[in-house]
Amino acid sequence: MILIGDCREQLKTLADNSIDSIVTDPPYELGFMGKKWDSTGIAYDIDVWKECLRVLKPGGHLLAFSGSRTYHRMVCAIEDAGGSAARFFYSAKASRKDRNDGVANNHPTVKPTDLMRYLCRLVTPPNGTVLDPFTGSGSTGRGAVLEGFNFIGIELDPNYAAIAKARIDKCKSK
Ligand SMILES: C[S@@+](CC[C@H](N)C(=O)[O-])C[C@H]1O[C@@H](n2cnc3c(N)ncnc32)[C@H](O)[C@@H]1O
């Protein structure tokens, strides 16, 4: 399921303690390729992370990507929301074949499906539900469904949400 809209509003529609894991790739706040959504400061918004922690089951994990120049500010926001942050890794971008699987994908920051599968598997119990409040073109959703998990995505831009749906549906047919 993909909810279209601002995650600050859409997260409020989800029940307390209803999500097994959050695997997400928020804006890096760099204005990447001139994208407005990448410079609003939402990754540093403590209220967003408070909502994520509210819907996450006790003991659940939140995995979040960020940029090497800005991640420290996101980490502070997560900590100020009541979470804690540990373990940092680098990640590659998706291959052309992976990014365009099922649909022409013009999202600029697509993550590799195999990596998202691994991350979802790492932090989600069998039959669990994975949430991504910054879905983009749906790489977390692809990883989640390929591993047999339920997926709830939230995406502000309806065009990206449509691409995400097509890319996730392609995985369901595999
Ligand atoms: C870094 S991209 C995610 C890319 C994704 N991992 C992929 O593989 O395609 C961040 C996404 O967050 C979305 N976004 C930005 N602000 C948002 C908000 N307030 N609520 C929901 N989505 C938002 C952007 O439209 C963008 O698609």
The ligand as a MOL file (V3000), in Angstrom:
LIG
                    3D

  0  0  0     0  0            999 V3000
M  V30 BEGIN CTAB
M  V30 COUNTS 27 29 0 0 0
M  V30 BEGIN ATOM
M  V30 1 C 15.8470 10.1680 -1.2510 0
M  V30 2 S 14.2850 10.0360 -2.0030 0 CHG=1
M  V30 3 C 13.8460 8.3130 -1.7780 0
M  V30 4 C 14.3160 7.4650 -2.9490 0
M  V30 5 C 13.9610 5.9960 -2.8210 0
M  V30 6 N 14.7830 5.3360 -1.8350 0
M  V30 7 C 14.0880 5.2730 -4.1450 0
M  V30 8 O 14.8110 4.2560 -4.2080 0
M  V30 9 O 13.4980 5.7230 -5.1440 0 CHG=-1
M  V30 10 C 13.2500 10.8660 -0.8460 0
M  V30 11 C 11.7940 10.9570 -1.2580 0
M  V30 12 O 11.0710 11.6030 -0.1960 0
M  V30 13 C 9.9870 12.3100 -0.7740 0
M  V30 14 N 9.5440 13.3070 0.2040 0
M  V30 15 C 10.1310 14.4950 0.4940 0
M  V30 16 N 9.4440 15.1410 1.4540 0
M  V30 17 C 8.4090 14.3210 1.7920 0
M  V30 18 C 7.3440 14.4300 2.7170 0
M  V30 19 N 7.1970 15.5290 3.4800 0
M  V30 20 N 6.4650 13.4050 2.8270 0
M  V30 21 C 6.6090 12.2990 2.0400 0
M  V30 22 N 7.5830 12.1460 1.1200 0
M  V30 23 C 8.4780 13.1520 1.0050 0
M  V30 24 C 10.5480 12.8780 -2.0530 0
M  V30 25 O 9.5340 13.1730 -2.9820 0
M  V30 26 C 11.4950 11.7610 -2.5140 0
M  V30 27 O 10.8860 10.9290 -3.4660 0
M  V30 END ATOM
M  V30 BEGIN BOND
M  V30 1 1 1 2
M  V30 2 1 2 3
M  V30 3 1 2 10
M  V30 4 1 3 4
M  V30 5 1 4 5
M  V30 6 1 5 6
M  V30 7 1 5 7
M  V30 8 2 7 8
M  V30 9 1 7 9
M  V30 10 1 10 11
M  V30 11 1 11 12
M  V30 12 1 11 26
M  V30 13 1 12 13
M  V30 14 1 13 14
M  V30 15 1 13 24
M  V30 16 1 14 15
M  V30 17 1 14 23
M  V30 18 2 15 16
M  V30 19 1 16 17
M  V30 20 1 17 18
M  V30 21 2 17 23
M  V30 22 1 18 19
M  V30 23 2 18 20
M  V30 24 1 20 21
M  V30 25 2 21 22
M  V30 26 1 22 23
M  V30 27 1 24 25
M  V30 28 1 24 26
M  V30 29 1 26 27
M  V30 END BOND
M  V30 END CTAB
M  END
